[in-house]
């Protein structure tokens, strides 16, 4: 399990870094490596979460994850066929 998660984390981090390079080009910078020096030691976190499709109903003690915003430069989500 640890090996699989470590590999997934490393590949996800590489993908996030590449996305930042593509964002540099998308905003009109000519050098995709413009932000590279700002991401030499990123504060990356991987939190394997499952967001249930169930809606919050505090009166019944159900507290689901409502609308929110993530922090950081890029958030990667791995969708699957399950709702939530």
BATOR-388726 format. One line per field, with one value per residue (C-alpha): residue number from 1; x, z, y; chain; residue in one letter. Coordinates in Angstrom, 3 decimals. Each point is the difference from the previous one (the first is absolute). Example, Ala and Ser with C-alpha at 12.3 -4.5 7.8 and 13.67 -1.06 7.14 Angstrom:
<nodes>
k	1,2
X	12.300,1.370
Z	7.800,-0.660
Y	-4.500,3.440
c	A,A
r	A,S
</nodes>
This chain:
<nodes>
k	1,2,3,4,5,6,7,8,9,10,11,12,13,14,15,16,17,18,19,20,21,22,23,24,25,26,27,28,29,30,31,32,33,34,35,36,37,38,39,40,41,42,43,44,45,46,47,48,49,50,51,52,53,54,55,56,57,58,59,60,61,62,63,64,65,66,67,68,69,70,71,72,73,74,75,76,77,78,79,80,81,82,83,84
X	0.000,2.723,1.900,-3.121,-0.991,3.544,0.159,-3.449,1.081,3.205,-1.793,-2.745,2.627,1.715,-3.354,-0.780,3.400,-0.605,-3.429,1.640,2.376,-2.952,-1.756,3.044,-0.473,-3.774,0.361,2.265,3.474,2.445,1.985,-1.826,2.721,-0.775,-1.345,2.409,2.115,-3.165,-0.780,3.331,-1.369,-3.795,-2.271,-1.944,-2.514,-1.870,-3.232,-1.856,-3.570,-3.374,-2.771,-3.279,-2.904,-2.134,-0.979,0.371,-2.944,1.196,-3.419,0.548,3.708,1.202,2.921,1.238,2.686,-1.721,1.255,3.517,3.187,3.382,3.229,3.193,0.875,-1.507,-2.455,-0.134,-3.080,-0.209,-3.597,-1.566,-3.415,-1.212,-2.066,1.245
Z	0.000,0.998,-3.247,-2.110,1.875,-0.124,-3.753,-0.434,2.090,-2.017,-3.351,1.167,1.113,-3.394,-1.708,2.194,-0.816,-3.712,0.273,1.525,-2.978,-2.382,1.958,-0.569,-3.735,0.271,1.628,-2.787,1.425,-2.638,2.380,1.445,2.665,1.257,3.350,0.434,2.645,2.048,0.157,0.979,3.369,-0.272,2.983,-1.476,1.850,-1.083,1.784,-1.290,0.730,-1.049,-0.294,0.481,-2.222,3.117,0.744,3.412,2.357,3.369,1.606,-0.567,0.871,-3.596,-0.734,-3.574,-1.747,-1.446,-2.564,0.802,-1.596,0.211,0.805,-2.008,-3.642,-1.470,1.288,-1.785,0.386,-1.072,-1.081,-0.259,-0.736,3.591,0.813,2.551
Y	0.000,2.486,-0.542,0.556,3.153,1.380,-0.545,1.562,3.025,0.442,-0.261,2.366,2.516,-0.238,0.548,3.018,1.507,-0.559,1.639,3.088,0.089,-0.178,2.763,2.213,-0.408,0.416,3.423,1.154,-0.571,-1.175,-2.213,-3.007,-0.179,3.527,-1.292,-2.931,1.765,0.611,-3.722,-1.556,-1.136,0.108,-0.433,-2.892,-2.123,-3.066,-0.682,-3.037,1.062,-1.262,2.547,-1.821,0.989,0.487,3.602,1.595,-0.154,1.331,-0.570,-3.733,0.113,-0.299,2.313,-0.440,1.989,3.035,2.467,1.135,1.227,-1.652,1.790,-0.086,0.387,-3.179,-2.591,-3.334,-2.170,-3.631,-0.573,-3.404,-1.442,0.500,3.079,2.501
c	A,A,A,A,A,A,A,A,A,A,A,A,A,A,A,A,A,A,A,A,A,A,A,A,A,A,A,A,A,A,A,A,A,A,A,A,A,A,A,A,A,A,A,A,A,A,A,A,A,A,A,A,A,A,A,A,A,A,A,A,A,A,A,A,A,A,A,A,A,A,A,A,A,A,A,A,A,A,A,A,A,A,A,A
r	X,X,X,X,X,X,X,X,X,X,X,X,X,X,X,X,X,X,X,X,X,X,X,X,X,X,X,X,X,X,X,X,X,X,X,X,X,X,X,X,X,X,X,X,X,X,X,X,X,X,X,X,X,X,X,X,X,X,X,X,X,X,X,X,X,X,X,X,X,X,X,X,X,X,X,X,X,X,X,X,X,X,X,X
</nodes>
